[in-house]
Amino acid sequence: MSLTIQITWLFLLAIPIACVAWTVTHEEVFREPREYCVNCSKNSKSLWRRKFFYLFTCEYCFSHYVTIVFLTLSNFQLLLTGWKGYIIAGFALVYVANFYMSIFALLRQAIKKEKVEIKAIEKESQDDKK
């Protein structure tokens, strides 16, 4: 595979990794299992159990495991062939996926801020009419 194709794969394959990791760790559809994992990660007596359940609450941690699944499905290797290429690809995919999630989080925060500001302006205009 040429370097251009590998880089294209890197940036495209990171999209579904980011999507899965974000959805599981942040979205409402997985709220109940996530709350259970948060509870177990904080209250379990066993260190291993706390760490295991923490993996499902942190998008960065969880993205490593999602990346392993996607590497297995795609056989994507970066720069080198064999196990070395898989390791390089794995860490590169995690990095790019987390970059995407950071951008998404900033965009969501900006949109929420705008919604709050719009509601405040609407409320002020309604108060002024009274």
C-alpha positions in Angstrom: 0.0 0.0 0.0 1.3 3.4 -0.9 1.9 6.0 1.9 -1.0 8.1 0.5 -3.4 5.3 0.7 -2.2 4.4 4.2 -2.7 8.0 5.4 -6.2 8.0 3.8 -7.1 4.8 5.6 -5.8 6.3 8.8 -8.0 9.3 8.7 -11.0 7.4 7.4 -10.8 4.4 9.7 -10.5 6.7 12.8 -14.0 8.1 12.0 -16.0 4.9 13.0 -13.6 4.3 15.9 -14.3 7.8 17.2 -18.0 7.3 16.6 -18.3 4.0 18.5 -16.1 5.2 21.4 -18.0 8.5 21.8 -21.4 6.8 21.5 -20.7 4.2 24.2 -19.0 6.7 26.6 -21.3 9.8 26.2 -24.6 9.3 24.4 -28.0 8.7 26.1 -28.6 5.4 24.4 -25.9 3.8 26.6 -26.6 5.8 29.7 -27.8 3.0 32.0 -24.9 0.6 31.2 -22.5 3.5 31.6 -24.0 4.5 35.0 -23.6 0.9 36.1 -19.9 1.0 34.9 -19.3 4.3 36.7 -20.7 2.9 39.9 -18.6 -0.3 39.6 -15.5 1.7 38.8 -15.9 3.9 41.9 -17.3 1.4 44.4 -15.8 -2.0 43.6 -13.3 -3.4 46.2 -11.1 -5.1 43.6 -8.6 -2.9 41.8 -9.0 -5.0 38.6 -12.8 -4.7 38.7 -12.6 -0.9 39.2 -10.2 -0.6 36.2 -12.2 -2.9 34.0 -15.4 -0.9 34.4 -13.5 2.4 34.1 -12.6 1.4 30.6 -16.2 1.8 29.5 -16.5 5.3 30.9 -13.5 7.0 29.4 -13.5 7.6 25.6 -9.7 7.6 25.4 -9.4 4.3 27.1 -12.3 2.7 25.3 -11.0 3.9 21.9 -8.0 1.6 22.3 -10.3 -1.4 22.5 -12.5 -0.2 19.6 -9.3 0.3 17.6 -8.2 -3.3 18.2 -11.6 -4.5 16.9 -11.3 -2.3 13.8 -7.6 -3.4 13.2 -8.8 -7.0 13.4 -11.6 -6.4 10.9 -9.6 -4.3 8.5 -6.0 -5.7 8.7 -4.8 -2.1 8.5 -1.1 -1.7 9.0 0.8 1.6 8.9 4.3 2.2 7.6 5.6 -1.4 8.3 4.2 -4.8 7.7 3.4 -7.4 10.3 3.0 -6.8 14.0 5.0 -3.6 13.9 2.6 -2.1 11.4 -0.3 -3.1 13.5 1.2 -1.4 16.6 2.0 1.8 14.7 -1.5 1.8 13.1 -3.2 1.2 16.5 -1.6 4.1 18.3 -2.0 6.4 15.2 -5.7 5.4 15.0 -6.3 6.1 18.7 -4.6 9.5 18.3 -6.6 10.6 15.3 -9.9 9.2 16.7 -9.3 11.1 20.0 -8.5 14.3 18.0 -11.9 13.8 16.2 -13.7 13.3 19.5 -12.1 16.5 20.9 -13.2 18.5 18.0 -16.7 17.0 18.3 -16.8 17.8 22.0 -15.8 21.4 21.3 -18.5 21.8 18.6 -21.2 20.3 20.9 -20.1 22.7 23.7 -20.3 25.7 21.4 -23.7 24.7 20.1 -25.0 24.2 23.7 -23.6 27.6 24.6 -25.4 29.2 21.6 -28.7 27.5 22.6 -28.4 28.9 26.1 -27.6 32.4 24.9 -30.5 32.3 22.4 -32.9 31.2 25.2 -31.7 34.0 27.4 -32.2 36.6 24.6 -35.7 35.2 23.9 -36.5 35.4 27.6 -35.3 39.0 27.8 -37.3 40.0 24.8 -40.4 38.3 26.3 -39.8 40.1 29.6 -39.4 43.4 27.8 -42.8 43.0 26.0 -44.5 42.6 29.4 
